Amino acid sequence: MIKIAHKIGVIGGGSWATAIIKLLQHHQKNANWFIRRQEVIDSILNNGHNPEYLSQVELNIGLLNMSNVLEDVINESDIVIFAIPAAFLHRQLEQLDKNILQDKIVISAVKGIVPEYNFIISKYFNQVFNVPLDNYGALAGPTHAEEVVMDRLSFLTVASKNEDVSGIMADVLGKRNMRISQSQDVEGIEYASVLKNVYAVAAGVSVGLGYGDNFLSVLTTNAIVEMRRFLDAVNHLKRDVIMTSYSGDIVVTCYSQFSRNRMFGTLIGKGYSVNYSRIEMKQVAEGYTASKCMKEINDEFYKIDMPILNAVYNICHNNVSPSTEMRKLAEKLK
């Protein structure tokens, strides 16, 4: 039985971690906050702003207990919310005691695959850190950090096998302009959160190449169909992929000005190299790594027809011309 948790820890110093901190502060909740670099912590405590991400956002330092010692933040928290890019998650956590999270409520705000294992986040914490699935939850849905910190109406899904966990997180986060829904489809929602980043790269490439809204709407619709095929192969849970945590996340990521993955794809479509585009982004575009991981997972376990995933993989990892690949892809869309 999970005890009612009061002490919340947030792991990560990027945009989404900052947005979660701000969301907690909207509800006047204290938080333990791990950021790796002490100079960033010092700047936040001195100036009330994250100097590197969402720096316009004013933070109440009176509600923050900050540390660059990961173990301290975890040990001081009952709920631990991870908001580290998936590509760096294992590197950040691999030195931890593998049982340190066993008695915690572990919440993932990570939308990606752990590349060292090709695991979705729930599987990573369960198999590497012995976190019971009943103690785990994932945050998902069409929620750009930039709009969350502006307190704009947003819809978030908490996915957990345990209704107690999703209920606790709904209570922690679901006030003011944040509407919370609950789901037990952890695997499906986590894979959807990964795939939407891949599809947003494809959307960006099409925009960079000069394709218009007509093509983008067809691409996005086909992405939803492709995602559904894959999720149905993963498990046979009844799910409505038109709901916000599935299709809604794809739509906002493919169309929004705030989408890092779309911006990354747009640079590639405009003729910049993949490596230059990654550097120019200054933030992590999860779709780059996710395209490789998802192709490997699909090829090994599911063998589902996924032309959009394959196109992004070829552009990002096989040095195939974006214009050539998108022309080939267009012939497969319906």
C-alpha positions as CSV (number, residue, x, y, z in Angstrom):
1,M,0.0,0.0,0.0
2,I,1.5,3.4,-1.0
3,K,1.5,6.0,1.6
4,I,0.1,9.4,0.8
5,A,3.2,11.3,-0.4
6,H,4.0,14.9,0.5
7,K,7.6,15.5,-0.4
8,I,8.2,15.9,-4.2
9,G,11.5,15.7,-6.0
10,V,12.1,16.9,-9.5
11,I,15.1,15.5,-11.4
12,G,16.4,17.6,-14.3
13,G,17.1,21.2,-15.2
14,G,15.6,21.6,-18.6
15,S,12.4,23.1,-20.0
16,W,10.0,20.4,-18.8
17,A,11.6,20.1,-15.4
18,T,11.3,23.9,-15.0
19,A,7.7,23.8,-16.1
20,I,6.8,21.1,-13.6
21,I,8.4,23.2,-10.8
22,K,6.4,26.2,-11.9
23,L,3.2,24.0,-12.0
24,L,3.9,22.8,-8.5
25,Q,4.4,26.4,-7.4
26,H,1.1,27.4,-8.9
27,H,-0.3,25.0,-6.2
28,Q,2.1,26.4,-3.5
29,K,3.9,23.1,-3.2
30,N,7.5,22.8,-2.0
31,A,9.8,20.8,-4.2
32,N,13.3,19.2,-3.9
33,W,15.0,20.0,-7.2
34,F,18.1,18.3,-8.6
35,I,20.1,20.1,-11.2
36,R,23.5,18.7,-12.1
37,R,25.5,22.0,-12.3
38,Q,26.0,24.1,-9.2
39,E,26.4,27.3,-11.1
40,V,22.8,26.9,-12.5
41,I,21.5,26.3,-9.0
42,D,23.3,29.4,-7.7
43,S,21.8,31.5,-10.5
44,I,18.3,30.3,-9.7
45,L,18.7,31.0,-6.0
46,N,20.2,34.4,-6.6
47,N,17.9,35.6,-9.4
48,G,14.7,33.5,-9.3
49,H,15.0,32.3,-12.9
50,N,16.5,29.3,-14.7
51,P,19.3,31.0,-16.7
52,E,19.2,28.3,-19.4
53,Y,15.6,27.2,-20.0
54,L,12.4,29.2,-19.9
55,S,14.5,32.0,-18.4
56,Q,11.6,34.4,-18.4
57,V,9.7,32.3,-15.8
58,E,9.8,33.7,-12.3
59,L,10.4,31.0,-9.6
60,N,9.6,31.2,-5.9
61,I,12.9,30.2,-4.4
62,G,11.2,30.0,-1.0
63,L,9.5,26.8,-2.2
64,L,12.7,25.2,-3.5
65,N,15.2,22.9,-1.8
66,M,17.9,22.6,-4.5
67,S,20.9,20.2,-4.7
68,N,23.3,18.9,-7.3
69,V,23.5,15.6,-5.3
70,L,21.0,13.2,-6.9
71,E,20.9,10.8,-4.0
72,D,20.0,13.5,-1.5
73,V,17.0,14.7,-3.6
74,I,15.8,11.2,-4.0
75,N,16.2,10.3,-0.3
76,E,14.4,13.5,0.7
77,S,11.4,12.8,-1.6
78,D,8.4,10.5,-1.6
79,I,7.4,11.2,-5.2
80,V,10.4,11.5,-7.6
81,I,9.5,13.1,-11.0
82,F,12.1,12.5,-13.7
83,A,12.4,15.1,-16.5
84,I,15.7,14.2,-18.1
85,P,16.0,13.6,-21.9
86,A,15.9,9.9,-22.5
87,A,19.2,9.9,-24.3
88,F,20.9,11.0,-21.0
89,L,18.8,9.3,-18.4
90,H,20.9,6.1,-17.9
91,R,24.1,8.1,-18.0
92,Q,22.8,10.3,-15.1
93,L,21.4,7.4,-13.1
94,E,23.8,4.5,-13.6
95,Q,25.9,5.1,-10.5
96,L,22.9,5.0,-8.2
97,D,22.2,2.2,-5.8
98,K,19.8,0.0,-7.8
99,N,17.3,-0.2,-4.9
100,I,17.2,3.5,-4.1
101,L,13.8,4.0,-5.8
102,Q,12.1,0.8,-4.6
103,D,9.9,2.6,-2.0
104,K,9.3,5.8,-4.0
105,I,6.5,6.8,-6.3
106,V,8.4,7.2,-9.6
107,I,6.9,9.5,-12.2
108,S,8.3,9.8,-15.7
109,A,8.0,13.1,-17.6
110,V,10.5,11.6,-20.1
111,K,9.2,11.1,-23.7
112,G,11.8,8.8,-25.2
113,I,13.6,5.4,-25.2
114,V,16.6,4.7,-23.1
115,P,19.1,3.9,-25.9
116,E,21.5,1.8,-23.9
117,Y,18.7,-0.8,-23.5
118,N,16.0,0.2,-26.1
119,F,13.6,0.3,-23.1
120,I,10.6,2.5,-22.7
121,I,10.9,4.4,-19.4
122,S,8.6,2.1,-17.3
123,K,10.6,-1.0,-18.4
124,Y,13.9,0.8,-17.6
125,F,12.9,1.7,-14.0
126,N,11.3,-1.7,-13.5
127,Q,14.1,-3.9,-14.7
128,V,17.2,-1.7,-13.9
129,F,16.0,-0.1,-10.6
130,N,13.5,-2.7,-9.4
131,V,10.7,-0.1,-9.3
132,P,7.4,-2.0,-8.9
133,L,5.0,-1.1,-11.7
134,D,2.4,-0.4,-9.1
135,N,4.7,2.5,-7.9
136,Y,5.2,4.0,-11.4
137,G,3.4,6.6,-13.4
138,A,4.0,8.4,-16.7
139,L,3.0,12.0,-17.6
140,A,1.9,12.4,-21.2
141,G,-0.3,14.5,-23.5
142,P,-0.1,17.6,-25.6
143,T,1.6,19.8,-23.0
144,H,4.4,22.1,-24.3
145,A,6.4,23.4,-21.4
146,E,6.2,26.9,-22.8
147,E,2.4,27.0,-22.4
148,V,2.3,25.3,-19.1
149,V,4.5,28.0,-17.5
150,M,2.2,30.6,-19.0
151,D,-0.7,28.9,-17.1
152,R,-2.6,28.3,-20.3
153,L,-5.3,25.6,-20.2
154,S,-3.6,22.2,-20.8
155,F,-4.6,18.6,-20.6
156,L,-2.3,16.0,-19.1
157,T,-2.7,12.2,-18.8
158,V,-1.2,10.2,-15.9
159,A,-0.7,6.6,-16.9
160,S,-0.2,4.0,-14.2
161,K,-1.2,0.4,-13.5
162,N,-2.1,1.6,-10.0
163,E,-5.1,4.0,-9.7
164,D,-3.6,5.2,-6.3
165,V,-0.6,6.6,-8.1
166,S,-2.5,8.3,-10.9
167,G,-4.9,9.7,-8.3
168,I,-2.1,11.1,-6.2
169,M,-0.6,12.8,-9.3
170,A,-3.9,14.1,-10.4
171,D,-4.2,15.7,-7.0
172,V,-0.7,17.1,-7.0
173,L,-0.9,18.6,-10.5
174,G,-4.5,18.9,-11.4
175,K,-5.6,22.4,-10.4
176,R,-6.1,25.8,-12.0
177,N,-5.5,25.4,-15.8
178,M,-4.2,21.8,-15.8
179,R,-6.8,19.2,-16.5
180,I,-5.8,15.6,-15.6
181,S,-7.1,12.3,-17.0
182,Q,-6.0,8.9,-15.9
183,S,-5.1,5.7,-17.9
184,Q,-3.7,2.3,-17.2
185,D,-2.2,2.0,-20.7
186,V,1.4,2.7,-19.6
187,E,3.1,0.9,-22.5
188,G,0.8,2.3,-25.2
189,I,1.1,5.9,-23.9
190,E,4.8,5.7,-23.5
191,Y,5.4,4.4,-27.0
192,A,3.0,7.0,-28.4
193,S,5.0,9.7,-26.6
194,V,8.1,8.4,-28.3
195,L,6.6,8.0,-31.8
196,K,5.1,11.5,-31.8
197,N,8.7,13.0,-31.6
198,V,9.7,10.9,-34.7
199,Y,6.6,12.1,-36.6
200,A,7.3,15.7,-35.6
201,V,10.7,15.4,-37.2
202,A,9.0,14.2,-40.4
203,A,6.6,17.1,-40.2
204,G,9.5,19.5,-39.8
205,V,11.4,18.0,-42.8
206,S,8.3,18.5,-45.0
207,V,7.9,22.1,-43.9
208,G,11.6,22.8,-44.5
209,L,11.3,21.3,-48.0
210,G,8.4,23.6,-48.8
211,Y,5.5,21.1,-48.5
212,G,2.3,22.9,-47.4
213,D,-0.6,22.3,-45.0
214,N,-2.3,19.9,-47.3
215,F,0.6,17.5,-47.2
216,L,1.2,18.0,-43.5
217,S,-2.4,17.0,-42.7
218,V,-2.0,13.8,-44.7
219,L,1.3,13.1,-43.0
220,T,-0.1,13.6,-39.6
221,T,-3.2,11.5,-40.3
222,N,-1.0,8.6,-41.6
223,A,1.2,9.0,-38.5
224,I,-1.8,8.3,-36.3
225,V,-2.7,5.2,-38.3
226,E,0.9,4.0,-38.2
227,M,1.1,4.6,-34.4
228,R,-2.2,2.6,-34.0
229,R,-0.8,-0.3,-35.9
230,F,2.3,-0.4,-33.7
231,L,0.4,0.0,-30.4
232,D,-2.0,-2.8,-31.4
233,A,1.1,-5.1,-31.9
234,V,2.6,-4.1,-28.5
235,N,-0.5,-5.2,-26.6
236,H,-4.2,-5.7,-27.1
237,L,-5.6,-3.2,-24.6
238,K,-8.6,-1.4,-25.7
239,R,-7.6,2.2,-26.4
240,D,-9.0,5.1,-28.3
241,V,-6.0,6.5,-30.2
242,I,-8.0,9.7,-31.0
243,M,-7.6,10.7,-27.3
244,T,-5.3,13.5,-26.3
245,S,-2.5,11.3,-24.9
246,Y,-2.1,9.6,-28.3
247,S,-3.3,11.6,-31.3
248,G,-3.4,15.0,-29.4
249,D,0.3,14.7,-28.6
250,I,1.1,13.9,-32.3
251,V,-0.9,16.9,-33.5
252,V,0.6,19.5,-31.2
253,T,4.1,18.2,-31.8
254,C,3.7,18.2,-35.5
255,Y,2.1,21.6,-35.8
256,S,3.4,23.7,-32.9
257,Q,5.9,26.5,-33.0
258,F,7.2,25.2,-29.7
259,S,8.0,21.7,-31.0
260,R,11.8,21.1,-30.8
261,N,11.5,18.0,-33.0
262,R,9.6,19.9,-35.7
263,M,12.2,22.7,-35.6
264,F,15.0,20.0,-35.9
265,G,13.3,18.5,-38.9
266,T,12.7,21.9,-40.5
267,L,16.4,22.7,-40.4
268,I,17.2,19.4,-42.1
269,G,14.5,20.0,-44.7
270,K,16.1,23.4,-45.4
271,G,19.3,21.7,-46.3
272,Y,21.3,21.8,-43.1
273,S,23.1,18.6,-42.1
274,V,21.7,16.4,-39.3
275,N,24.7,17.1,-37.1
276,Y,24.6,20.8,-37.7
277,S,20.8,20.8,-36.9
278,R,21.4,18.9,-33.7
279,I,24.0,21.5,-32.6
280,E,21.9,24.5,-33.7
281,M,18.9,23.3,-31.7
282,K,20.7,23.8,-28.3
283,Q,18.0,21.6,-26.9
284,V,17.5,17.8,-27.3
285,A,15.3,16.7,-30.1
286,E,14.2,13.3,-28.8
287,G,13.1,12.2,-32.3
288,Y,16.6,11.8,-33.5
289,T,17.6,9.1,-31.1
290,A,14.0,7.7,-30.9
291,S,14.0,7.0,-34.7
292,K,16.9,4.6,-34.3
293,C,15.7,3.0,-31.2
294,M,12.1,2.5,-32.5
295,K,13.3,1.1,-35.8
296,E,15.5,-1.5,-33.9
297,I,12.6,-2.4,-31.6
298,N,10.1,-2.7,-34.5
299,D,12.6,-4.7,-36.6
300,E,13.4,-7.1,-33.8
301,F,10.0,-7.7,-32.1
302,Y,7.0,-6.5,-34.2
303,K,7.9,-6.0,-37.9
304,I,5.0,-3.6,-38.4
305,D,4.9,-1.5,-41.6
306,M,6.1,1.9,-40.5
307,P,7.0,4.0,-43.5
308,I,7.2,7.3,-41.7
309,L,9.4,5.9,-39.0
310,N,11.7,4.4,-41.6
311,A,11.9,7.6,-43.6
312,V,13.0,9.6,-40.5
313,Y,15.5,6.9,-39.6
314,N,17.0,7.0,-43.2
315,I,17.2,10.8,-43.1
316,C,18.7,11.0,-39.6
317,H,21.0,7.9,-39.6
318,N,21.6,6.7,-43.2
319,N,22.4,10.1,-44.7
320,V,19.6,9.8,-47.3
321,S,18.6,13.0,-49.0
322,P,15.5,14.5,-47.3
323,S,13.9,15.4,-50.6
324,T,14.4,12.0,-52.0
325,E,13.1,10.2,-48.9
326,M,10.1,12.5,-48.6
327,R,9.1,11.9,-52.2
328,K,9.3,8.1,-51.6
329,L,7.3,8.5,-48.5
330,A,4.6,10.5,-50.2
331,E,4.0,7.6,-52.6
332,K,3.1,5.4,-49.6
333,L,0.7,7.8,-47.9
334,K,-3.0,7.5,-48.3
